[in-house]
Amino acid sequence: MPVSEPVDVDLALIGGGGAASLVLAALGRQGAGARVAIVDPVHKRGQDRTWAFWGTPGTFLDPLLSASWDEADVVTPTGRRALPLRPLRYAMLRSAPLYDLAAQAEKELSAVRITERAEQVVDDGERVLISAPDGTPLVRAAWALDSRPRPPRRPGRTNWLQHFRGWWLEADEPVFDPGRAVLMDFRTPQPARGVSFGYVLPVSDRFALVEYTEFSPAVLTGDEYDAALRGYSALLGLDLAALRVREVEDGVIPMTDGPFDPHPSPRVVRLGTAGGATRPSTGFTFSAMARQADDIARAVAAGRPPVPAPPYPARHLWMDAVQLRALDRGQVDGVAFFDRLFARNPAERVLRFLDGTTTPAEDLRLMASTPLLPMTRAAFGDALARIRPDTGAPRQGSAGSRRA
């Protein structure tokens, strides 16, 4: 809607992607009586991305899922490990059903949608004024929830990226096993500095997402991603001449120990990657965004400030920093590290750790299952870098935080 005077609301969502959609859906479920505005130049609809995550069945997301799996495989050059995931499950959610659910909640909440780009966000401690690039006031809100990408508050000591390209492949005959997902397939050629793996999420026996992913300091060219996908498809025994590439998905997600600022001013809260929801050790984000959304909706319904709990415990962020440092400095082999982690722990424990929900006792068991000497060296290096920040400057050639 065009505006000449700022709209007065209780809650303004700056950005309308996954994080904001989850908040709208959660507000709708809670029946929160807040006045809401969404400020985004683009009204998100349709399939523009895919989220994969693990969690417990029986949530509001179940009807929205494209597929889910009780087992997933981790594959290395030496063998295939089948991971029983129960009581968890690995799930795939495409964007269109979530956007549709958010649109329904938006309607039920009588939310105001402003298709403008938010430029200035001024918090005076009592209200937040959101203005367009030309200075036109758009919204005056009691609270602003900002999900626009932002760099960390300070550069990380280690700055990697999770970057990927995926092909949605369609076949005329049965090709895929819809009962099994491939979580990580490390048979891909490994980069000189980093870790690569393939990824297979079958929706049916004739339709699947096949993806090539790297954890490394810098992105590839489009041709390099395509070459990697052709090579991985060959490893899977897929005849690309008999398949159709229906869609292509690309992404770049920060993997950094640089701290994000989830609450930069009294009445502004950041969500998603900007709010620290991206797990530094893996790039996974969706589950933490969903937790943030639920925290916010419960707080709004109860008349409390809509400030979610930290997405991950501080000890997990420290463990992630040590892991990233060990991988970046070549102190551990990435493929061997992840294979050993799954070999020496129940899959549920590893996945709950990556989701930020393990106990301190479980964290100790996980640490004990990693290569102790190199990880101790990495922990010592991390401690030294924290004491003497000049020793922890990003390594030459490492990439800064970026997000697609």
C-alpha positions in Angstrom: 0.0 0.0 0.0 1.3 3.5 -0.7 1.7 5.6 2.5 1.9 9.4 3.1 1.9 9.2 6.9 3.7 6.5 8.9 1.5 3.6 9.9 1.3 3.1 13.7 1.7 -0.6 14.8 2.8 -2.7 17.7 5.2 -4.8 15.6 7.0 -4.1 12.3 8.6 -6.9 10.4 11.4 -5.5 8.2 11.9 -8.1 5.5 9.4 -10.7 4.4 11.5 -13.9 3.9 11.7 -17.1 5.9 12.3 -15.5 9.3 9.4 -13.1 9.0 7.1 -15.8 7.6 7.7 -18.0 10.6 6.9 -15.0 12.9 3.7 -14.3 11.1 2.7 -18.0 11.2 3.5 -18.1 15.0 1.6 -15.0 15.7 -1.4 -16.5 13.9 -1.2 -19.7 15.9 -1.0 -17.8 19.2 -3.9 -15.5 18.2 -1.8 -12.5 19.2 -3.8 -9.3 19.0 -0.9 -7.1 17.9 -1.1 -4.6 15.1 1.5 -5.8 12.6 3.2 -4.3 9.5 5.5 -5.9 7.0 7.9 -3.7 5.1 9.5 -5.4 2.1 9.8 -4.3 -1.5 9.1 -7.9 -2.6 6.1 -9.9 -1.6 7.6 -13.4 -1.3 5.6 -16.1 -3.0 6.2 -19.4 -4.7 9.3 -21.6 -4.7 12.4 -19.6 -4.3 14.3 -21.8 -1.8 14.3 -25.0 0.1 15.0 -25.6 3.8 16.2 -28.9 5.2 16.3 -29.4 8.9 15.8 -32.0 11.6 13.3 -32.0 14.4 10.5 -33.9 16.1 7.4 -34.8 14.1 4.0 -33.5 15.1 4.4 -29.8 14.6 2.5 -27.2 12.6 5.1 -27.8 9.8 4.0 -31.4 9.1 1.3 -30.5 6.5 3.7 -28.1 4.7 6.6 -30.6 4.2 7.5 -31.9 0.8 9.2 -34.9 2.3 10.7 -36.3 5.6 12.9 -39.2 6.4 13.5 -41.4 9.5 16.9 -42.4 8.2 19.7 -40.6 6.4 23.0 -41.7 5.0 26.5 -40.3 5.6 28.9 -41.6 2.8 32.7 -41.5 2.7 35.1 -43.0 0.2 35.4 -46.0 2.6 31.7 -46.8 3.2 28.1 -45.8 3.8 26.7 -45.1 7.3 22.9 -45.4 7.8 21.8 -43.0 10.5 18.6 -43.9 12.4 17.1 -40.5 13.3 14.2 -41.4 15.5 12.7 -39.8 17.6 13.9 -37.0 15.3 13.3 -36.9 11.5 15.0 -35.1 8.7 12.6 -32.9 6.8 12.4 -30.8 3.6 10.3 -27.6 3.4 10.0 -25.7 0.2 9.2 -22.0 0.5 5.8 -21.8 -1.2 3.8 -23.6 1.6 5.4 -21.4 4.3 4.8 -18.2 2.3 1.2 -19.3 1.8 0.8 -20.0 5.6 2.3 -16.6 6.4 -0.1 -14.9 3.9 -3.1 -16.5 5.6 -1.8 -15.4 9.1 -1.2 -11.9 7.6 -4.8 -11.7 6.6 -6.1 -13.0 9.9 -4.0 -10.5 11.8 -5.2 -7.6 9.4 -1.5 -6.8 9.0 -0.5 -3.9 6.8 2.0 -4.7 4.0 4.2 -1.9 2.7 6.0 -2.7 -0.5 8.8 -0.3 0.0 12.5 -0.8 0.9 13.3 0.2 4.5 16.4 2.4 4.6 16.5 4.2 8.0 15.5 2.5 11.2 15.6 5.0 14.1 15.0 3.8 17.6 14.4 6.5 20.2 13.9 4.1 23.0 10.1 4.6 22.9 9.2 3.9 19.3 11.0 2.9 16.1 10.5 5.0 13.0 11.1 3.2 9.7 11.7 5.3 6.6 12.1 4.7 2.8 15.3 5.5 0.9 14.0 9.0 0.0 13.3 9.7 3.7 9.5 9.1 3.6 8.3 7.8 6.9 6.7 4.4 6.5 6.0 2.8 9.9 6.1 3.9 13.5 6.3 0.8 15.7 6.6 -0.2 19.3 9.1 -2.9 18.2 10.9 -3.7 15.0 12.0 -7.2 14.0 14.7 -6.8 11.3 15.6 -9.9 9.2 17.7 -8.1 6.6 21.2 -9.6 6.1 23.8 -7.9 8.3 27.5 -8.6 8.8 28.8 -9.6 12.3 29.4 -6.9 14.9 33.1 -7.5 14.3 35.0 -9.7 11.8 35.4 -13.3 12.8 38.7 -14.9 13.6 37.7 -17.6 11.0 35.4 -16.7 8.1 34.1 -19.5 5.9 31.0 -19.9 3.8 28.5 -22.7 3.2 28.0 -22.3 -0.5 26.1 -24.6 -2.8 24.2 -25.3 -6.0 21.4 -27.8 -6.3 19.5 -29.3 -9.2 15.9 -30.4 -9.0 16.1 -33.5 -11.2 13.0 -35.2 -12.7 12.9 -38.6 -14.4 10.3 -40.5 -16.4 11.1 -43.8 -14.7 11.9 -44.6 -11.0 15.4 -43.5 -10.2 15.5 -42.3 -6.6 14.8 -44.0 -3.3 12.2 -41.8 -1.6 12.7 -43.5 1.7 16.3 -42.4 2.2 18.0 -39.0 2.2 21.7 -38.5 1.8 22.8 -36.0 4.5 26.5 -35.8 3.5 28.3 -37.7 0.7 32.0 -37.0 1.0 33.1 -38.9 -2.1 33.2 -35.6 -4.0 36.7 -34.2 -4.7 37.8 -32.2 -1.7 39.0 -28.6 -2.0 42.5 -27.7 -1.0 41.1 -25.7 1.9 37.7 -26.8 3.0 35.2 -29.6 2.9 32.8 -30.6 0.1 30.0 -33.1 0.0 27.0 -34.1 -2.1 23.4 -34.1 -0.8 20.3 -36.0 -2.1 16.8 -35.2 -1.0 14.2 -37.4 -2.9 10.6 -36.2 -2.9 9.6 -39.3 -4.9 11.2 -42.0 -6.9 11.2 -39.6 -9.9 12.0 -36.2 -8.4 14.8 -35.2 -6.1 17.1 -32.3 -5.1 20.7 -33.2 -5.9 23.1 -30.7 -4.4 26.9 -29.9 -4.3 28.0 -28.0 -1.1 31.3 -26.7 0.1 32.4 -25.4 3.5 35.3 -23.2 2.4 36.5 -19.5 2.4 35.3 -18.5 -1.1 32.5 -19.3 -3.6 32.9 -21.0 -7.0 31.9 -19.9 -10.4 28.7 -21.1 -12.0 30.6 -23.4 -14.3 32.5 -24.9 -11.4 29.3 -25.7 -9.5 27.8 -27.2 -12.6 30.9 -29.3 -13.2 30.9 -30.5 -9.6 27.2 -31.4 -9.9 27.9 -33.4 -13.1 30.6 -35.2 -11.3 28.5 -36.0 -8.3 25.6 -37.2 -10.5 28.0 -39.6 -12.1 29.1 -40.9 -8.7 25.4 -41.5 -8.0 25.0 -43.4 -11.3 22.6 -40.9 -12.7 22.3 -40.5 -16.4 21.8 -36.8 -16.8 20.8 -37.3 -20.5 17.7 -39.1 -19.2 16.9 -36.5 -16.6 15.5 -33.0 -16.7 16.8 -30.1 -14.5 13.5 -28.5 -13.4 14.9 -25.9 -11.1 18.3 -24.6 -9.9 19.0 -23.4 -6.3 22.1 -21.5 -5.2 23.0 -20.2 -1.8 25.8 -18.6 0.2 25.6 -18.7 4.0 28.2 -17.3 6.5 30.1 -19.8 8.7 32.0 -17.4 11.1 32.8 -17.0 14.7 32.2 -13.3 14.3 29.4 -12.3 16.8 26.1 -11.1 15.4 24.1 -8.5 17.3 20.6 -9.8 17.9 19.4 -6.7 19.8 21.3 -3.6 18.4 19.0 -1.1 20.1 16.3 -1.0 22.8 13.4 -1.8 20.5 15.0 -3.4 17.5 15.5 -7.2 17.3 17.3 -8.9 14.5 16.2 -12.3 13.2 17.6 -15.0 11.0 21.3 -14.9 10.1 21.5 -11.2 11.2 20.2 -12.3 14.7 22.7 -15.2 15.0 20.3 -18.0 13.9 22.9 -19.5 11.5 24.9 -22.2 13.2 28.6 -21.3 12.6 29.8 -24.9 12.2 27.2 -26.0 9.6 25.3 -23.0 8.2 22.0 -24.5 9.2 19.5 -21.8 10.2 15.8 -22.9 9.9 15.3 -24.6 13.3 16.7 -21.6 15.2 14.5 -19.2 13.2 11.5 -21.3 14.1 12.4 -21.2 17.8 12.9 -17.4 17.6 9.5 -17.0 16.0 7.8 -19.1 18.7 9.5 -17.1 21.4 8.3 -13.9 19.9 4.7 -15.0 19.4 4.4 -16.2 23.0 5.9 -13.0 24.3 3.5 -10.8 22.2 0.5 -12.9 23.3 1.6 -12.5 27.0 2.3 -8.7 26.6 6.0 -9.1 27.0 8.8 -7.6 24.9 9.3 -9.7 21.7 12.9 -10.6 22.4 13.7 -14.3 21.7 16.2 -16.3 23.7 19.7 -16.7 22.2 19.5 -19.2 19.4 22.5 -21.2 20.7 24.2 -21.7 24.0 27.5 -19.7 24.4 29.4 -23.0 24.9 28.2 -24.2 21.5 29.4 -21.1 19.8 32.8 -21.6 21.5 32.9 -25.2 20.3 32.0 -24.0 16.8 34.8 -21.5 16.8 37.3 -24.2 17.8 36.0 -26.5 15.1 36.1 -23.8 12.4 39.7 -22.9 13.5 40.8 -26.5 13.4 39.4 -27.0 9.9 40.7 -23.7 8.6 44.2 -24.2 9.9 44.3 -27.8 8.5 44.6 -29.2 12.0 42.0 -31.8 11.3 40.8 -33.4 8.1 37.2 -32.4 7.4 35.9 -35.7 6.1 37.5 -37.7 8.8 36.2 -35.2 11.4 32.6 -35.5 10.5 32.8 -39.3 9.8 34.3 -39.8 13.3 31.7 -37.6 14.9 28.9 -39.8 13.5 30.8 -43.0 14.1 31.3 -42.4 17.8 28.0 -40.8 18.8 24.3 -41.6 18.3 23.0 -39.6 15.3 20.3 -38.0 17.5 23.0 -36.6 19.8 25.0 -35.1 16.9 21.9 -33.6 15.3 20.7 -32.2 18.6 24.1 -30.6 19.2 24.0 -29.0 15.7 20.5 -27.8 16.6 21.8 -26.3 19.9 19.8 -28.5 22.3 22.3 -30.9 23.8 23.2 -30.8 27.5 26.6 -30.0 28.9 27.2 -33.7 29.7 26.4 -34.6 26.1 28.7 -31.9 24.8 31.5 -33.4 26.8 30.9 -36.8 25.2 30.9 -35.2 21.8 34.2 -33.4 22.4 35.7 -36.6 23.7 34.8 -38.3 20.4 36.8 -35.7 18.3 40.6 -35.9 17.6 41.8 -34.6 21.0 45.3 -33.4 20.3 44.5 -31.2 17.2 41.3 -30.0 18.8 43.2 -29.0 22.0 45.6 -27.1 19.8 42.8 -25.4 18.1 41.2 -24.5 21.5 44.5 -23.1 22.7 44.8 -21.0 19.5 41.3 -19.7 19.9 41.9 -18.8 23.6 45.2 -17.0 22.6 43.3 -15.1 19.8 40.7 -14.0 22.3 43.4 -12.7 24.7 45.5 -11.1 22.0 43.0 -10.1 19.2 45.8 -9.2 16.7 46.7 -12.9 16.6 43.2 -13.8 15.6 42.9 -11.6 12.5 41.2 -13.3 9.6 43.7 -15.3 7.5 44.8 -13.8 4.2 42.4 -14.8 1.5 39.5 -15.7 3.8 36.1 -14.4 2.8 34.0 -12.1 4.8 30.5 -12.8 5.9 28.1 -13.0 2.9 24.6 -14.3 2.3 22.6 -14.9 -0.8 
